[in-house]
Amino acid sequence: MAKAALVEADIEAGRHVVMALDDAGFHVTAALWFYSPEQGEWRLILASPEVVKQGPRKAYQRVQFILAQSPDQLGIQLGDVSVVGPHHRLIQLLTSAVTTGPGLSGIRFTGNTIGNQFIEDAYIYRLQPAGKARPELVSDEIARRAERLFAEYRSAVADYAEAAERYVASLPMVQSVTSGKAVAFQRIDLERTSSLWSVVEGKRQRMEEALQSFLAFRQTHQAHLEKVRWLK
């Protein structure tokens, strides 16, 4: 059976998954795509101490909730994601050969043998040893993420305003013509205005979600963000 390819869209999607978990305060010590030759498939492996603290089921449910709220999930199916503890055998095996910083890396690890274990293929975003204290993201990285979330909020506000303008424009001025006691009103295309109103509501919901994401991130990293001039 031919090996499945890990395409650029998969790599970018995995990166957005890790960023979404970071933004939500879910501690990820290791994140990588791993190819299993036995199953003939790629899996996104996420290692977190939350698995030890809360148990595998609750940790996975939290990941599921965070990804469901993220607009950047980019089509990754939860069935393709494994959430494991930082002491998982695969993670310990890989960290004996490769480690990264707390940020996001992009390391292709192909055709290597660690001990007696052959690693056919992997793409590593983050790989930190178990037991390492939770890293504090450097202030400039936190600032960049806050700026990205704030930009998403501003974009959502602009989309909402544009949709609202289109809705208002679809409502013609109600004109009346009085002839004796008879009053005639200009008809309004209710079907079209109803459709536009649904768009407005969707844009409003996206705007509110973007704002909540930004506020949650700002609250989590307030001490760092107070140093950022644009936020003051």
DRENDO-1510 file (C-alpha; in Angstrom, 1 decimal, always signed):
<recs>
REC; n; res; u; v; w
REC; 1; MET; +0.0; +0.0; +0.0 .
REC; 2; ALA; +1.4; +3.4; -1.0 .
REC; 3; LYS; +2.3; +5.7; +1.9 .
REC; 4; ALA; -0.1; +8.6; +2.5 .
REC; 5; ALA; +1.4; +12.0; +1.9 .
REC; 6; LEU; +1.5; +14.8; +4.5 .
REC; 7; VAL; +0.6; +17.8; +2.4 .
REC; 8; GLU; +1.2; +21.5; +3.2 .
REC; 9; ALA; -2.4; +22.0; +4.1 .
REC; 10; ASP; -2.1; +19.3; +6.8 .
REC; 11; ILE; +1.1; +20.9; +8.2 .
REC; 12; GLU; -0.6; +24.4; +8.3 .
REC; 13; ALA; -3.7; +22.9; +9.9 .
REC; 14; GLY; -1.7; +21.2; +12.6 .
REC; 15; ARG; +0.1; +24.5; +13.3 .
REC; 16; HIS; -3.3; +26.2; +13.8 .
REC; 17; VAL; -4.4; +23.5; +16.1 .
REC; 18; VAL; -1.4; +24.0; +18.4 .
REC; 19; MET; -1.8; +27.8; +18.3 .
REC; 20; ALA; -5.5; +27.5; +19.2 .
REC; 21; LEU; -4.6; +25.3; +22.2 .
REC; 22; ASP; -1.9; +27.7; +23.3 .
REC; 23; ASP; -4.3; +30.6; +23.0 .
REC; 24; ALA; -6.8; +28.8; +25.2 .
REC; 25; GLY; -4.2; +28.0; +27.9 .
REC; 26; PHE; -4.1; +24.3; +27.2 .
REC; 27; HIS; -0.5; +23.3; +28.0 .
REC; 28; VAL; +1.1; +21.3; +25.1 .
REC; 29; THR; +4.6; +20.0; +25.7 .
REC; 30; ALA; +4.8; +18.1; +22.4 .
REC; 31; ALA; +3.0; +18.3; +19.1 .
REC; 32; LEU; +3.8; +16.5; +15.9 .
REC; 33; TRP; +2.4; +14.6; +13.0 .
REC; 34; PHE; +3.5; +11.0; +13.2 .
REC; 35; TYR; +3.2; +8.4; +10.4 .
REC; 36; SER; +2.3; +4.9; +11.5 .
REC; 37; PRO; +3.3; +2.3; +8.9 .
REC; 38; GLU; +1.2; -0.4; +10.6 .
REC; 39; GLN; -1.9; +1.6; +10.1 .
REC; 40; GLY; -0.8; +3.4; +7.0 .
REC; 41; GLU; -1.9; +6.8; +8.3 .
REC; 42; TRP; -0.8; +10.1; +9.8 .
REC; 43; ARG; -1.9; +11.1; +13.3 .
REC; 44; LEU; -1.5; +14.5; +15.1 .
REC; 45; ILE; +0.0; +13.6; +18.4 .
REC; 46; LEU; -0.5; +16.1; +21.3 .
REC; 47; ALA; +1.3; +15.6; +24.6 .
REC; 48; SER; +0.1; +17.5; +27.7 .
REC; 49; PRO; +0.4; +17.2; +31.5 .
REC; 50; GLU; -3.4; +17.8; +31.5 .
REC; 51; VAL; -3.8; +14.1; +30.6 .
REC; 52; VAL; -2.1; +13.3; +33.9 .
REC; 53; LYS; -4.0; +15.9; +35.9 .
REC; 54; GLN; -7.5; +15.5; +34.5 .
REC; 55; GLY; -7.3; +12.0; +32.9 .
REC; 56; PRO; -7.3; +11.2; +29.2 .
REC; 57; ARG; -11.0; +11.5; +28.7 .
REC; 58; LYS; -11.4; +15.0; +30.2 .
REC; 59; ALA; -8.2; +16.2; +28.5 .
REC; 60; TYR; -9.5; +15.0; +25.1 .
REC; 61; GLN; -12.9; +16.6; +25.7 .
REC; 62; ARG; -11.2; +19.9; +26.4 .
REC; 63; VAL; -9.2; +19.7; +23.2 .
REC; 64; GLN; -12.4; +18.8; +21.4 .
REC; 65; PHE; -14.1; +21.9; +22.8 .
REC; 66; ILE; -11.2; +24.3; +22.0 .
REC; 67; LEU; -11.0; +23.1; +18.4 .
REC; 68; ALA; -14.7; +23.3; +17.9 .
REC; 69; GLN; -14.5; +27.0; +18.9 .
REC; 70; SER; -11.5; +27.7; +16.6 .
REC; 71; PRO; -12.2; +29.1; +13.1 .
REC; 72; ASP; -8.7; +27.9; +12.1 .
REC; 73; GLN; -9.2; +24.2; +12.5 .
REC; 74; LEU; -9.0; +23.8; +8.7 .
REC; 75; GLY; -10.7; +20.4; +8.5 .
REC; 76; ILE; -8.7; +18.3; +10.9 .
REC; 77; GLN; -10.9; +15.5; +12.1 .
REC; 78; LEU; -10.8; +14.7; +15.9 .
REC; 79; GLY; -10.4; +11.1; +14.9 .
REC; 80; ASP; -6.9; +12.0; +13.5 .
REC; 81; VAL; -5.8; +13.5; +16.8 .
REC; 82; SER; -4.3; +11.6; +19.8 .
REC; 83; VAL; -3.9; +13.3; +23.2 .
REC; 84; VAL; -1.3; +11.6; +25.4 .
REC; 85; GLY; +0.6; +12.3; +28.5 .
REC; 86; PRO; +4.2; +13.8; +28.4 .
REC; 87; HIS; +5.6; +10.4; +29.6 .
REC; 88; HIS; +4.1; +8.5; +26.6 .
REC; 89; ARG; +6.7; +6.1; +25.2 .
REC; 90; LEU; +6.8; +7.7; +21.7 .
REC; 91; ILE; +7.3; +11.2; +23.2 .
REC; 92; GLN; +10.1; +10.1; +25.4 .
REC; 93; LEU; +11.7; +8.2; +22.5 .
REC; 94; LEU; +11.6; +11.3; +20.3 .
REC; 95; THR; +12.8; +13.7; +23.0 .
REC; 96; SER; +15.9; +11.6; +23.5 .
REC; 97; ALA; +16.9; +12.6; +20.0 .
REC; 98; VAL; +15.2; +16.0; +19.3 .
REC; 99; THR; +14.0; +18.8; +21.5 .
REC; 100; THR; +12.6; +22.3; +20.7 .
REC; 101; GLY; +11.8; +25.5; +22.5 .
REC; 102; PRO; +8.4; +26.5; +23.7 .
REC; 103; GLY; +7.4; +28.1; +20.5 .
REC; 104; LEU; +6.4; +26.5; +17.2 .
REC; 105; SER; +9.1; +24.7; +15.0 .
REC; 106; GLY; +8.9; +22.9; +11.7 .
REC; 107; ILE; +11.2; +19.9; +11.8 .
REC; 108; ARG; +10.8; +17.0; +9.4 .
REC; 109; PHE; +12.1; +13.8; +11.0 .
REC; 110; THR; +12.3; +11.1; +8.4 .
REC; 111; GLY; +14.0; +7.6; +8.2 .
REC; 112; ASN; +15.7; +7.7; +11.6 .
REC; 113; THR; +16.4; +5.0; +14.1 .
REC; 114; ILE; +16.3; +5.9; +17.9 .
REC; 115; GLY; +17.6; +3.0; +19.9 .
REC; 116; ASN; +16.0; +0.0; +18.2 .
REC; 117; GLN; +12.9; +2.0; +17.0 .
REC; 118; PHE; +12.7; +3.0; +13.4 .
REC; 119; ILE; +10.8; +6.3; +12.8 .
REC; 120; GLU; +9.6; +6.3; +9.3 .
REC; 121; ASP; +8.3; +9.9; +9.2 .
REC; 122; ALA; +7.3; +12.7; +11.5 .
REC; 123; TYR; +6.8; +16.4; +11.4 .
REC; 124; ILE; +7.5; +18.2; +14.7 .
REC; 125; TYR; +6.0; +21.4; +15.9 .
REC; 126; ARG; +7.1; +21.2; +19.5 .
REC; 127; LEU; +9.0; +18.6; +21.5 .
REC; 128; GLN; +9.9; +19.2; +25.1 .
REC; 129; PRO; +11.0; +16.7; +27.7 .
REC; 130; ALA; +8.5; +15.5; +30.3 .
REC; 131; GLY; +8.6; +17.3; +33.6 .
REC; 132; LYS; +9.9; +20.5; +32.1 .
REC; 133; ALA; +8.2; +23.5; +33.8 .
REC; 134; ARG; +5.6; +25.2; +31.8 .
REC; 135; PRO; +7.3; +27.8; +29.6 .
REC; 136; GLU; +6.3; +31.4; +29.6 .
REC; 137; LEU; +6.0; +32.6; +26.1 .
REC; 138; VAL; +8.2; +35.6; +25.4 .
REC; 139; SER; +6.5; +38.9; +25.4 .
REC; 140; ASP; +6.9; +39.6; +21.7 .
REC; 141; GLU; +5.3; +36.2; +20.8 .
REC; 142; ILE; +2.4; +36.9; +23.1 .
REC; 143; ALA; +2.1; +40.3; +21.6 .
REC; 144; ARG; +2.0; +38.9; +18.1 .
REC; 145; ARG; -0.8; +36.4; +19.0 .
REC; 146; ALA; -2.8; +39.2; +20.8 .
REC; 147; GLU; -2.4; +41.3; +17.7 .
REC; 148; ARG; -3.6; +38.5; +15.5 .
REC; 149; LEU; -6.7; +37.9; +17.6 .
REC; 150; PHE; -7.4; +41.6; +17.8 .
REC; 151; ALA; -7.0; +41.8; +14.0 .
REC; 152; GLU; -9.5; +39.0; +13.6 .
REC; 153; TYR; -11.9; +40.9; +15.8 .
REC; 154; ARG; -11.6; +44.1; +13.8 .
REC; 155; SER; -12.1; +42.2; +10.6 .
REC; 156; ALA; -15.3; +40.6; +12.1 .
REC; 157; VAL; -16.5; +44.1; +13.1 .
REC; 158; ALA; -16.0; +45.4; +9.5 .
REC; 159; ASP; -17.8; +42.3; +8.1 .
REC; 160; TYR; -20.7; +42.9; +10.5 .
REC; 161; ALA; -20.9; +46.6; +9.6 .
REC; 162; GLU; -20.9; +45.8; +5.9 .
REC; 163; ALA; -23.6; +43.2; +6.3 .
REC; 164; ALA; -25.7; +45.6; +8.3 .
REC; 165; GLU; -25.4; +48.3; +5.7 .
REC; 166; ARG; -26.6; +45.8; +3.0 .
REC; 167; TYR; -29.5; +44.9; +5.1 .
REC; 168; VAL; -30.5; +48.5; +5.7 .
REC; 169; ALA; -30.1; +49.2; +2.0 .
REC; 170; SER; -32.5; +46.4; +1.2 .
REC; 171; LEU; -35.3; +48.2; +3.2 .
REC; 172; PRO; -36.8; +50.8; +0.8 .
REC; 173; MET; -38.3; +53.9; +2.3 .
REC; 174; VAL; -41.9; +53.1; +3.0 .
REC; 175; GLN; -43.9; +55.6; +1.0 .
REC; 176; SER; -47.5; +56.3; +1.3 .
REC; 177; VAL; -49.9; +57.9; -1.2 .
REC; 178; THR; -53.0; +59.3; +0.3 .
REC; 179; SER; -56.0; +59.4; -1.9 .
REC; 180; GLY; -59.1; +60.1; +0.2 .
REC; 181; LYS; -59.0; +57.4; +2.9 .
REC; 182; ALA; -56.9; +54.9; +0.9 .
REC; 183; VAL; -53.2; +54.5; +1.8 .
REC; 184; ALA; -50.9; +52.5; -0.4 .
REC; 185; PHE; -47.5; +51.2; +0.9 .
REC; 186; GLN; -44.5; +50.2; -1.1 .
REC; 187; ARG; -44.0; +46.5; -0.9 .
REC; 188; ILE; -40.9; +45.1; +0.7 .
REC; 189; ASP; -39.2; +41.9; -0.5 .
REC; 190; LEU; -39.5; +40.1; +2.8 .
REC; 191; GLU; -37.7; +36.9; +1.6 .
REC; 192; ARG; -34.6; +38.9; +0.5 .
REC; 193; THR; -34.5; +41.0; +3.7 .
REC; 194; SER; -34.9; +37.9; +5.8 .
REC; 195; SER; -32.0; +36.3; +4.1 .
REC; 196; LEU; -29.8; +39.4; +4.6 .
REC; 197; TRP; -30.8; +39.5; +8.2 .
REC; 198; SER; -29.6; +35.9; +8.7 .
REC; 199; VAL; -26.2; +37.0; +7.3 .
REC; 200; VAL; -26.1; +40.0; +9.7 .
REC; 201; GLU; -26.8; +37.6; +12.6 .
REC; 202; GLY; -24.0; +35.3; +11.5 .
REC; 203; LYS; -21.6; +38.1; +11.2 .
REC; 204; ARG; -22.6; +39.4; +14.7 .
REC; 205; GLN; -22.0; +36.0; +16.2 .
REC; 206; ARG; -18.6; +35.7; +14.6 .
REC; 207; MET; -17.7; +39.2; +15.9 .
REC; 208; GLU; -18.7; +38.3; +19.4 .
REC; 209; GLU; -16.7; +35.0; +19.3 .
REC; 210; ALA; -13.6; +36.9; +18.0 .
REC; 211; LEU; -14.0; +39.4; +20.8 .
REC; 212; GLN; -14.3; +36.7; +23.5 .
REC; 213; SER; -11.2; +34.9; +22.1 .
REC; 214; PHE; -9.2; +38.1; +22.3 .
REC; 215; LEU; -10.4; +39.0; +25.8 .
REC; 216; ALA; -9.7; +35.5; +27.1 .
REC; 217; PHE; -6.2; +35.6; +25.7 .
REC; 218; ARG; -5.6; +39.1; +27.1 .
REC; 219; GLN; -6.8; +38.0; +30.6 .
REC; 220; THR; -4.5; +35.0; +30.6 .
REC; 221; HIS; -1.4; +37.0; +29.6 .
REC; 222; GLN; -2.2; +40.3; +31.1 .
REC; 223; ALA; +1.1; +40.8; +32.8 .
REC; 224; HIS; +3.0; +40.5; +29.5 .
REC; 225; LEU; +0.5; +42.4; +27.5 .
REC; 226; GLU; +0.7; +45.5; +29.8 .
REC; 227; LYS; +4.1; +46.0; +28.4 .
REC; 228; VAL; +2.8; +46.3; +24.8 .
REC; 229; ARG; +2.1; +49.9; +23.9 .
REC; 230; TRP; -0.7; +49.3; +21.5 .
REC; 231; LEU; -2.8; +47.6; +24.1 .
REC; 232; LYS; -2.6; +50.4; +26.7 .
</recs>
